[in-house]
Amino acid sequence: MRIGFLFNHDQIHQVAHSLPIALALAKGGFGGEIVVATTNRRMRREVLRMGGDEIGRRIAHVDLGLSRRSRILSGLLEFAVPSRKLLVYGDNLDFFRSLDILVVAEKTSLLLKTLYGLKNLKIVHTRHGAGDRAIGFDKASAGFDHVLCAGLKIKERLIREAGLPAEKISIVGYPKFDAVDRSNVAFLQPHAKPIVLYNPHCSVHLSSWFEHGRQVLDFFVGNPDYDLIFAPHVMLFERKFVVTIDRLRIDRPGRLDQRYRQAPNIRIDLGSRASTDMTYTLAADIYLGDASSQIYEFLLYPRPCLFLDSHHTAWQNDADYAHWRAGPVIDTPADLAEGLRRAIDTHETTYRAVQQDMFARSFDLTGKPSSQRAAEVLIKLAGGR
């Protein structure tokens, strides 16, 4: 029995959602072969860092490359679309055929079934995040042989909206939490000013960045009584153009003016490891965002939240915006000063209990590590071997 874990993305934000499961399989004495596959230098570096001594000992590692033709094609297209990520599959079919189970955190791997005909390969989806975006529950989710999800909220929506049978879903908790060091939670330490985390999403039709982002940064330049961490979704500034696939939209994130980089109360991080390993969600006192699933990671410890609706959304009864129940919602950066005050003043009386309920429905956490629970599901899918 050979189980593979694929890490095929431009950025490293998905690694912690599935690699802890491979490590738990290895430590649990799985009798088959475990292999992790990376497709670029950035992914390889993060997998080897996080995997430590287990990589090369109980877990094999392979690099998947591109043919010469695909490298040329990718060089022409990569500035706008993730062509390399898509071309990897067709160029490495022998590797994928060698697996019994493939574990992935994204959906492009379904091309192995729909385009390349690998019907006998079981593909297990770990998902990446516990957010509410509609694309997380689209019909493509039903193409997986099994889905590992964080909590009851996710399972119910997968059944209702994606049409995934309940028996193909296992609630395992959140393996990423197993990889996070919570011994020194920064927001609990004393500091002089409130720290706000501004975490806009990259999807053009959901993000506050394209319409209002620079006005948000301007507000904090002019309000030094707050410290700001500007750590958007790691894909927002990855390319010159942002293309969204759930609704075909394209836009440019643009450049950041030097006045933002030079402001003493603003820290800018457009995609380092700290943007993905919960460093900032554990450091901030206040969350300011729109559609990122990182809001739920922030709610590991309930704190004030504020949401910026740049699209005049009818969100109140929409499951795709359930996270906006965690704090006040404003429509324009002109309301930031009042919105931040309201988020702080009403947190204990209005929002803390709501946040705790949202977290409980999103994450089914038990005394057993989530990665171990997920590994046990994989062993069952492998026939108990």
N, C-alpha and C positions, 0 to 999 in steps of 0.2 A: 504494500500500500504506500503510495507516494502522494504527499500533500504539499502543494506549492502555495506560496504567498507572493503575490505580485505587487510591486511598488512601481507604478508607472504614472508619474505626474511631473509637472514642472517644478512644483514646490513640495515641501516635506510635510505639509499639514495633515496628510492622511496616514502617515507612518504609525503614529501612536494609537490608531484605531484598530490596527490588526497585528502589528509585530508583537505586542504583549501576548497575544494568543499563541503565536508560534513558540515563544519562550516558555509559556505554560505547558504546551504540548511536550516540549523537550524535557522540562523539569519533571513532568508527570510520568515519564517513562514510556511514552508512545513507542510502540514496537516497529512502526514503519519508518519511512524516510521523510524528513522534513527539509524543504528547500525554499530559500527566499531568493526572489529574482528582482533585480533592479535594472532600470533602463537608462540611467544617466548618472553622472558623477555626484550630483547633489543628493540624489536618493541613496546611492551607494554609501556615501559618507555618513548619512544619518542612520541608515540601517546598521552599519557596522558599529557606529558609536553606541546606539541604543542596545544593540544585541550583545555587545561585549564578548566575553569568552565563549558564549554558546555558539556564535557564528564560527564555523570551521571545526567545531567539535561535534555537537549533536545536530547542528543545523548547517546544511550545505548552502553555499551562496553562488549564484551565477549572475553574470552580466548579460543582458540581452541587447544586442546591437541591431543596426540597420544594414541592409544591403547598400551597395554603392548607388544604385538607382534611387532608393528611398532617401538616402542622405541628400542627394541633389534636389529631389522633390521637396523634402523638408526644408532645405535651405531657402527655397523660393517662397514657401508658404508660412513658415513658422512665425514671422513677425505679427501675423494677425490671428492664426488659428493653430491649435495644438496638433499639427500634422505628425510630428514625431511620435506622439503618444498613440495615434491611430495606426500608423504604419508598422509599429512594433509587432502587432499581432500576426500579420501575414508573413513577416520575415522570420518568425520564430515558431512556426507551427509544429515542428518536430519536438520542441521542448514542451509545448502545451499538450501534445498528444501523449507525452510520457507520463502525465499526471493522472491520478485518479480523482483528486479533488483540487480545485483552485480556489483560494480565498482572496477576495478583493474588497477594497473599500469604495470602489467607484463602479459605474455602470458601463463604461465603454468596453469592458471585457466581454460583454454579451455578444459582441461581434464574432467571437469565437464560435458561437452557436448559430447566430442568424446569418452571418456572411460566409464563414469558413466551415460550417457543417460539423463541428465537434460535438455531436449530440450526446456522446457517452461521457463527456467530461462533466462532472458535477461542479457547478460554480456556486460558491457560498458568498453571500454579500454581508459584510460587517457594518455597512453604512459608515458615515463619518460625521458625527454630530447627532444631536437629538432635537434639531430645530423643526420649524413648522412650514417651511417652504413647500409649495405644491409639488415641485419637481421631485421631492423626496418620496412622493406617494403616487407617481405616475404609473401608467400601465407597464412600463419597462421593468418595474420592480418584480412583476409576476414572472419574468423570464428566468429568475434565479431558481436553482434547485432548493435552496434554503436561505433564509435571511436571519441573521442574528441582530436583535434589536435591544435598545436600552431599557425600554419600559412599556407599560400598558398603553400609553398614548400612541406610541409608534405602531404597536401591533394592531390596535383597533383601526387606525387609519389605513394601514396596509391592506387589511381585510376589506374595509369598506370602499376605499378609493382605488387601490391597485388591483383588487380582485384576487389577492394572494390567499390561498387556502390556509387556515389556521395551523394545520399540521406542518406546514412548511416554514413556520416562524417559531423561533425560540427567543424568549426574553432572557438575556444573560447579564444585564447591567451595562456598565460602561468601562471597557478595558483600558481606555485612556487614563482613567483615574488611577489605575494601578501603576502607571508610569510617572505619576506626578509626585514630587516631593512637597508634602504639606507641612513639614516640620517647622517652617519659618514663614508663616503667612504674613506677607508684607503689610497688608492693610490694617492688621491688628497692632502694628508697631506705631508709636507716636510720631507724627510729622506735623509740620507747621500749618500746611494748607491742605484743603481737600484735593484729592487726586481724581481727576475725571479721565476715564478711558473712552475715547471716541473711536468706534469700531464699525465704520460703514462697510456694507457689503459691496461686492463687485458687480452684481447683476444690474444692468442699466435701468431696468424697469422697477427695481426695488430699492436701489441705493439712494441715500441722501447726498452722496458725494457730488454727482454730476450737476445737480441743481444748486446745492447749498453748501457744499463742503468747504469752500474757501471762506465763505461768510462765517462758518463755524470757527475756523482757525482764526479769523480776524477778531471774533469775539474774545477768544482767549488771549490773543496778543494784547487786547485792550483791557483785560480783566486779570491782572497778575495775582489777585487773591486766590485764584485757582491754579493748580498745576495740571497740565494736560499731557496725557499719553495719546499720541495719534498713531494708532496701530490698526490700519484697515485690514480687511480680508487680504491675505497674502497674494492673491491673484489680481488685485485692483491695479497695481502698477507693474505687473510682470511684463506686459507688452504695451506697445504704443497704442493699440486699439483693444477695447474690451468688446468681445462678441458673446452674447448670451444665446443659449440654444433653446431654453424652454419657451421664450418668446424672442423671435429673431430681431435683435436690436444690436446696434454697434455705436460706440462712442469712444472718445479719447479721454483718458484720465488727466492728461496734461502734466505740466510740471509744477513743482512747488516753489513759490517765491522764497528768496533768501530771508525775508523778514520772518518767515515762520521758522526756518532753521536756526535763526539767530536769537529768537525769543528765549529768554532765560527760563521761562516757566513752561516751555513746550518741548517734549521729547518726541521725535519722529522715528518710527520704525516701520519700514515698508515691506518687511518680509524676513526678518531674522528668525532664528529658532525661538526667541522669546515671544514672538508673535503667535507661536503655535503650541507652546508647552505650558500654557496657563500662567506664565510669569506675570503678565499684565492683568489678567482677570483675577489673580490673587493679590495684586498690588493696589488696585484702585478702590476708592471709596464710593464712586458713582459711575454707573455705566450709561453711556450715551451712544445710541445706535439706531439701527433700522431693521434689517432682516437677517443678520448673522446668527447662526446657531450658537455662537460663543456666549450669547446671553444666558443660555442654560448652564454653561460651565461657570459663569459668573455667579449664578444663583446657588452654587455649592455652599456659599455663605451669603445669606440674604442681605442685600444692601440697596440703597436708593438707585432707581433706574429712571431714565428719561428717553423718550423715543421721538425721532424727528421724521414726520410724514411729509415727504417732498412731492407726493403724487396724489394728494387729495383722496386718500383711500377710504372706502366704506368698510372699515376694518372691524367694527364692534362685534359682529356675529360671524366672522370669517375665521375658520380654523387655521388658515395660513398666517394669521396675525395674532394667534393666541398669546404669544409672548408679550404683546403690547398691554396685556392686563397687569404686567409687573410694575408699571409706573405711569406717570402722566405722559400724554402724547401732545406734541406741539406741531404746528404746521410751517413755521418759519423760524430762522435763526434770530429774528427780532424778539422772539419770546424766550430766548435761552436764559436770560437772567431770572425771570419769573419762574420758568420751568424748573430750573435747578433748585431754586428755593423751595418750590412746591414739592419736588421729589424728596428733598431732605425732610421737610416739615411733616409730610404725610406718610412717611415710610412706615413708622411703627403703628400708626393708627389705622392705615388703609391698606398698605401693600405687603407688609411682611407675611401675613398669613396667606395671602394669595400666592406669593412667591414660593412659600413652603409647599403648598398644594401643587403648584405647577411643577416643582422639582420632583416631588414624590411620584407624580404621574409620568414624568419623563424618564426617571431613572429608578429601576428596581435594584437597589443595592442591598446585599445581605452580608453576613459575616464571611462568606466565601468570596475570594477575589473574582471579579468579573471575568478576567482573562482565563481563569481556571474553569469557570462555568462554561465559557465559550469553547474551551478545549475539549471538555467532556461531550459537548454536542458534536464536535467534529469526529471524536472517536466513535460515537454511535453511528454517525453517517458513514464512517469507514468500516462498519460492521464489527465494532468493538475491538479492533486490532490495534 
